Amino acid sequence: MKVVIASDHGGINIRKEIIRLLEELNIEYVDLGCNCEGSVDYPDFAFPAAEMVAKGEVDRGILICGTGIGMSIAANKVKGVRCALVHDTFSAKATRQHNDSNMLAMGERVIGPGLALDIARIWLSTEFEGGRHEHRVGKIKNYEA
């Protein structure tokens, strides 16, 4: 598995924690930043990450900003991306099993690093169930086409 990870200024700390997790799990990753102290615009980081997922350059993507909302909205504008905004472990598992989400968004100002790591670990290790969910995800894909 190969993962792209990006954050704006509001998600730098959790992004660094998740990078350590990816290294621990021996998951290849591309880090798109940001590496700054000042305010930046989240779409400038969400769009390139989402495009990498949509083009198949990576398998999945993780985005972090203050709330996760801006990143998830921006990422979901990219055709082929199913970015889930997640702040609990149940949803992390469900969005992979039922929605085949290929991007995860979280908010550093909403959750702490411990929970963010649990969410990322679950999301990265959970597979899509297919079955009745395949038909539903297929409807999303067809609508995009």
C-alpha positions in Angstrom: 0.0 0.0 0.0 1.1 3.5 -0.8 -0.5 6.5 1.0 -0.3 10.3 0.4 -0.6 12.5 3.5 -1.1 16.2 3.7 -2.2 18.9 6.1 -2.6 22.6 6.4 -1.2 24.6 9.3 -3.9 23.3 11.6 -3.0 19.7 11.2 0.8 19.6 11.2 1.2 17.8 14.6 -1.1 14.9 13.9 0.3 14.6 10.4 3.8 14.1 11.9 2.3 11.4 14.3 0.6 9.6 11.4 3.8 9.7 9.4 5.5 7.9 12.3 2.7 5.3 12.3 3.1 4.8 8.5 6.8 4.2 9.0 6.1 1.8 11.9 3.7 -0.2 9.7 6.2 -0.1 6.8 3.6 1.7 4.6 5.2 3.7 1.8 4.0 7.3 1.8 4.3 10.6 0.0 4.2 13.7 2.3 2.9 16.8 0.6 3.3 19.0 3.7 2.6 21.7 4.8 5.8 22.5 6.7 5.1 26.0 7.8 4.2 28.0 10.9 1.9 30.5 9.2 -1.6 30.1 7.8 -2.0 28.4 4.5 -5.0 27.5 2.3 -6.2 23.9 2.8 -7.3 23.4 -0.9 -3.6 23.9 -1.9 -2.8 20.6 -0.1 -6.1 18.7 -0.4 -6.4 19.0 -4.2 -2.9 17.6 -5.1 -3.3 14.7 -2.6 -6.8 13.9 -3.9 -5.6 14.0 -7.5 -2.8 11.5 -6.6 -5.5 9.1 -5.3 -7.8 9.6 -8.2 -5.0 9.0 -10.7 -4.0 5.8 -8.9 -0.5 7.1 -8.1 -1.2 6.1 -4.5 -3.8 3.7 -3.0 -5.2 6.0 -0.3 -4.8 9.4 1.2 -4.9 11.0 4.7 -5.7 14.7 5.2 -5.6 16.7 8.4 -6.6 20.3 9.1 -8.1 22.1 12.1 -11.5 20.4 11.8 -11.1 18.1 8.8 -14.1 19.7 7.2 -12.3 21.9 4.7 -9.9 19.2 3.6 -12.8 16.7 3.1 -14.9 19.1 1.1 -12.0 20.0 -1.2 -10.9 16.4 -1.7 -14.4 15.3 -2.5 -14.5 17.7 -5.4 -12.0 15.5 -7.2 -13.7 12.9 -9.4 -13.0 9.4 -8.0 -12.3 10.4 -4.4 -14.4 9.2 -1.5 -13.0 11.2 1.4 -14.6 10.4 4.8 -14.4 12.9 7.7 -13.8 10.7 10.7 -13.4 11.4 14.4 -14.2 8.0 15.9 -13.0 4.4 15.5 -16.4 3.0 14.5 -16.8 5.3 11.6 -13.2 4.6 10.5 -14.0 1.0 10.2 -17.4 1.5 8.7 -16.3 3.9 6.0 -13.8 1.4 4.7 -16.1 -1.6 4.9 -19.2 0.0 3.5 -18.1 3.1 1.5 -14.7 2.0 0.2 -13.4 5.4 1.2 -10.0 6.1 -0.4 -9.3 9.2 1.6 -9.5 10.0 5.3 -9.9 13.5 6.8 -9.4 14.4 10.5 -9.4 17.5 12.5 -6.5 18.2 14.9 -8.5 20.7 16.9 -11.3 18.1 17.3 -9.4 15.0 18.3 -6.0 14.3 20.0 -3.1 12.4 18.6 -3.9 9.1 20.4 -7.4 8.9 18.9 -6.1 10.0 15.5 -3.5 7.2 15.5 -6.2 4.7 16.4 -8.5 6.0 13.6 -5.7 5.9 11.1 -4.6 2.4 12.1 -8.1 1.0 11.8 -8.8 2.8 8.5 -5.5 1.6 7.0 -6.1 -2.0 8.0 -9.8 -2.4 7.1 -10.8 -3.8 3.7 -13.9 -3.0 1.7 -16.6 -5.7 2.2 -18.1 -5.4 -1.2 -21.4 -7.3 -1.5 -24.4 -5.1 -1.1 -22.0 -2.1 -0.6 -20.5 -2.6 -4.0 -23.8 -1.7 -5.7 -24.1 1.5 -3.6 -20.5 2.6 -4.2 -21.1 1.8 -7.9 -24.0 4.3 -7.9 -21.6 7.0 -6.8 -19.1 6.0 -9.5 -21.8 6.0 -12.1 -23.0 9.5 -11.0 -19.5 10.9 -11.3 -19.2 9.5 -14.8 
